[in-house]
């Protein structure tokens, strides 16, 4: 349950071997996809059953005399699922407005009777992180954290990314380094609650096994417009079957959502 309640947690999956010729490192676009005040609300569904909600919000704060973005991701169970599991997970990130790289992250989770809190700060000049729980760790250059990853992807310039190309990123989560690979599947028009929307189709390459049957059992659709909003996540999970995470409300977006006629 906790994996499904935190929108960005879906990226924390072991990647399969990839052909080096398919790997690309596209540049970031200027910040034209999002801005302060944006709020995105998602609903998690197991078939017809609503299991929880996830909200992503973006503000700005002063961090060490520098104005930065502050991303807040809150995932929690609702209804019957809340009575059974009682999950509320909070992930925060303070990240640079130009590079999108985080300076600090907070993880605060409550899952039934289990609770954990941790703060991690990043030293970009030394490529290290300092965890309140486990101390200092060496990390790769340009490593991301959980809550900032979505905003990083939304700034990727997909104009020269071809179908089948793979984008590689690194994330620091739960005091571990997680490399993850995003395979670009091309463009596709999908039906949403807001109408038909043309999207970039992306599949994080997952490891078949306990959770997934095949490496293509996770797909994310980002709008093919100036906002590059993640509007739909579809997961085919062994135990529960088809799981959807759908955008149900968007507020204060920098650009209008482009609906197909």
N, C-alpha and C positions, 0 to 999 in steps of 0.2 A: 504493500500500500504506500509506504513512504516514497518509493521511487516515482509513483504516479502523481504524487501531490506536489512535487517541486518541479516546475516546468523544465528547468535546465538540467535536472538530474538525469534525464534521458541520455545525455551525452557521455555519461561515465561508464562506458562499456568497452571491453577489450576489442581491439581492432584485429581484423584478419590481415594476412600478408597482401601487400598491394604491389602492383607493377610500378616501378619507379618512373616509367615514361608517362604515366597518367597523372602524376603528382604536379600540382600547380600551386603557386603562392601569389594569388592576385593582390593588387594593392588595395588600400582602403580609400574610399571616397571621402570628400569633405563631409562634415556633419550636416547632412540635409535630410536624413531619414527620421530623426527624432529630436526632441528638445525637452526642456524642463516642463513639468506639468503633465506629461503623458501618463495615462493609466490604461492598462490592458487587463481585461478580466476573462478568464477561461473556465470552462466547465469540463469536468472529467466524467465520461460516461462508459459504463460497461454494458453494451447493448442498450436497453431502455432504462437502465438503472443509473441515476446520478450519484457518483461516489464522493465528489468533492469539488472544490474550486481553487484556482490559483490566480493571484493578482500580482501584476508587475507595475511598479510606479517609479517615476524618475524625477528627482529634485536636484538641487545643487547646494553644496555646502563648502565652507572654508576648511581646508585640510592643510595644516602646516603652512599657513599664509598663502595658500593657493586655492583658487576656486575650482572645484571638481564636481563631476556628476556623482550623485548618490542613488544607486539602484536598490530597490527593495522588492524582494520576491517572497510572497507569503502563500503557502499551500496548506489547506486544511480540509478535513473530512466534513461532510454534511449529512444530515438525516440519520438513517440507520447505520451507515458506515461510521459516523461520528460516535454513536453509542457503543459500537463494537470496538473500534480502533482508537478513537480519540486522538487524532494526529493534528498537530499544528507545527509546521516547520517554517523558519524564517531565515532567509539568506540576504545579506547586505554586502554591497561593494561600493567603495569610493574609488573612482577611476578617472584617469586623465582625459580631459576634453579633446585633446588633439590625437593622442596615440591609442586611447581606449584601454590602456594598461592599468591594472588596479594598484592602488597604494595600500589598501586595507580591506579586509573582509571579515564579516561576522557570521557565524553559524549558530543558531539557537533552535534546538529541536525538542519537541515534546511528543512522544509516541506512547500513549497509555501512561504507565507509571515511569517510563524512562525519560530522562532529561539530560541534555548536554549543551554546554555553551563554550564557544572558543572564538578568539580573535587572532587574526594572522595579519602581520604587516610585511610589506615588500621593500627590499632594498635593491633598487634597480641598478645601482652602480656596482654592486657586488654579486648580483644575481643570486640572492638568498632570500628566504622568508623566515620570519620569527613567529612561531606558534606559542600561544600561552600554555598549551598543554604539553608540547613535546620539544620546544626549543628551536634552535636554528637548523635550517635545511638548505642545501644547495639546490638550485632549480635552473631549468633552461631559460635562456634569454626570451623575453616577450611572453612569459607564461601568463595565462589568464586565470580568473577565478570563476566560480559558478554563476553569480548574478550578472557579471559583466560580459559573459560570453555571447549571450543573445544580441546585445547591442553591437558587439564586434562583428558578428555575422551580418547584421543589417547594414553595415558600412562596406562590406566586401563589394568590389567592383566585378559584377558577373558578366560584363559586356564581352570579355575575351575568354570566359570559361566555357569550355565545350562539354557536350554530353559525354559522360564517362570519366571526366577529370575528377581528381580527388584533392581536396583542400585539407591540409594537416594543421592541427593546432595542439597546444598543450595546456592543461588545466591543473591547478593545485586545489585539491579537495580532500577533506578528512585526513590531512597531513600525509597525502600521497600525491605523486605526479601521475596524471592520467593523459596519455596521448590519445587523441581521437581523430578519426578520418571521416570527412564528409564527402560523399560521392554525389556529383551533380548529375541529375537525371533529365535535365532539359526543362522545357516549359510545358505547363498543362493548365487548362482552364477547369476550375472546380466549382461546385455549388456550395455556397455558404449561406448563413442566415441573412446576409446582407445582399445576396445576389450572386451572379456568376463572376468569378474573379480569375484573371490570368496570373499564374504563379510560377515561381521557381520551385522545382521539385528536387528535394535533397534527401538522401538516405545515409545517415550515419552507418558506417559498416560495423555491424555487430557480430559477436561471436556466437554461433549456434551452440546450444547446450541447455542448461537448466531453465533459462528464461525464454529464449527464442528458438524457433525451429530452423530458420534459415537466416542468412546474413542480410536479407532484404526485408526483414519483418518490422522495420522502423522507418517511417517516412514523415518528412516535414515539408509543408508548403508555405513559402514566403511570397507575399504579393510582389508581382513584377511591376512595381511602380516606385515612386520616390521614397515611400515609407518603408518598403520591404518588411511588411508586418508578417509575423508568423500567425497564420489564421487557422491552421489545422495540423495536428499531430496524430498519426495513426500507428498503433502498435498491435502486433499479433503475438500475444503472450500465451505460452503453453497452458497455463493453469486456467486463466480467465477468458481466453479467446481474444476477440477484437476489442480494443480499448481506444477511445477517441478523446482527444483534448482539443476542444473547439473554442475559438474566440467568440465570445457572446456580447462583448461591449468594448468599445474603444472611446477614449476621451482625450481631448486636447492634443490630438495628433498634429504633427507639423504640416502634413500634406493630406489632401482629401483621398479617400479610398476610391480607387478606379473600378467601377462596376461595368461589366460587359453588357451590351444591349442584346 
